[in-house]
Amino acid sequence: MSEHIHRLLETVLPNLKGIIDAESVIGEPIQTPDGTVVIPICRTNFGFVTGGTEFRGSASSVLPFGGGIGAGVSVTPVAFLIIGPSGVQTVSLDSPKDIYSRILDLSPQLLDKLKSLLDR
């Protein structure tokens, strides 16, 4: 039976390698007309299962085999990295759990705005 499972894996694994690559996590950069570059960042989950069995046959015959393989991939965008004339910024798509997390996320932007107001 392990020989059958081994052949199933040899057939499927090379194809699965093409599905999962670095571009699944760090997307292809998108350039806007003003020179800003936006890079999508994703969370990737992958599951894989295989199994099989040999059915009973007569003593003189080769045992028949039944088996299968299943796989699933989930790609979820979680943030964007924005590189522009004003610097680098991360925009998260996940909702913060509380107001304190949101304040910490926005603190660099708030400090920049406060500084620009005071410099006037």
C-alpha positions in Angstrom: 0.0 0.0 0.0 2.8 2.5 0.8 4.0 2.1 -2.8 0.6 3.4 -4.0 0.6 6.3 -1.6 4.2 7.1 -2.7 3.2 7.3 -6.3 0.2 9.5 -5.5 2.5 11.9 -3.7 5.0 11.9 -6.5 2.3 13.0 -8.9 0.7 15.7 -6.7 3.5 17.4 -4.8 5.3 19.0 -7.8 2.0 20.6 -8.7 1.4 21.9 -5.2 4.8 23.6 -5.1 3.6 25.8 -7.9 0.6 27.0 -5.8 2.5 28.0 -2.7 5.3 30.5 -3.2 6.5 33.7 -1.7 4.1 35.8 -3.9 1.3 34.1 -1.9 2.4 36.0 1.2 4.1 39.1 -0.2 2.1 40.1 -3.3 3.4 41.7 -6.4 4.1 45.4 -6.0 1.7 47.8 -7.6 3.1 51.2 -8.8 0.8 54.2 -9.0 1.3 57.1 -11.4 2.7 59.3 -8.7 5.5 56.8 -7.9 3.9 55.3 -4.8 4.4 51.5 -4.5 1.7 49.4 -2.8 2.7 45.9 -1.7 -0.1 43.6 -0.5 0.7 41.3 2.5 -1.4 38.1 3.0 -1.8 35.3 5.5 -1.6 31.9 3.8 -3.0 28.7 5.3 -2.4 25.3 3.7 -3.8 21.9 4.4 -2.9 18.5 2.9 -4.1 14.9 3.5 -3.6 11.6 1.9 -4.8 8.1 2.5 -5.6 4.7 1.0 -6.4 1.1 1.5 -6.0 -2.2 -0.1 -9.1 -4.3 -0.6 -9.2 -8.0 0.1 -8.8 -10.2 -2.9 -8.1 -13.8 -3.6 -4.7 -15.1 -2.5 -3.4 -15.4 -6.1 -4.4 -11.9 -7.2 -2.9 -8.5 -6.6 -4.8 -6.6 -4.0 -6.9 -3.7 -5.5 -6.0 -0.3 -4.1 -8.3 2.7 -3.4 -6.9 6.1 -2.3 -7.0 9.8 -2.6 -5.3 13.1 -1.9 -6.9 16.4 -0.8 -5.4 19.8 -0.4 -6.7 23.3 0.3 -5.1 26.8 0.3 -6.5 30.0 1.8 -5.0 33.4 1.0 -6.3 36.3 3.1 -5.1 39.9 2.7 -4.0 41.3 6.1 -2.1 44.6 5.3 -0.7 46.8 2.6 2.9 48.3 2.7 2.8 51.7 1.1 6.1 53.3 0.0 5.6 56.8 -1.2 7.1 60.3 -1.3 6.1 60.9 2.3 7.7 57.7 3.6 6.7 54.1 4.4 3.4 53.3 6.0 1.7 50.0 6.9 -2.1 49.8 6.6 -3.6 46.9 8.5 -6.8 45.3 7.4 -7.4 43.6 10.7 -9.6 45.4 13.2 -7.7 46.3 16.4 -9.1 44.6 19.5 -9.4 47.7 21.6 -9.0 51.5 21.5 -5.5 51.3 23.0 -4.3 49.2 20.1 -5.8 51.6 17.6 -4.0 54.6 19.3 -0.7 52.7 19.2 -1.2 51.9 15.5 -2.0 55.6 14.7 0.6 57.2 17.0 3.3 57.8 14.3 0.7 59.5 12.1 -0.7 61.5 15.0 2.8 62.7 16.1 3.6 63.8 12.5 0.4 65.8 12.3 1.0 67.4 15.7 4.6 68.3 14.7 3.4 69.9 11.5 0.9 72.0 13.4 3.5 73.1 15.9 6.0 74.0 13.2 3.7 76.6 11.7 
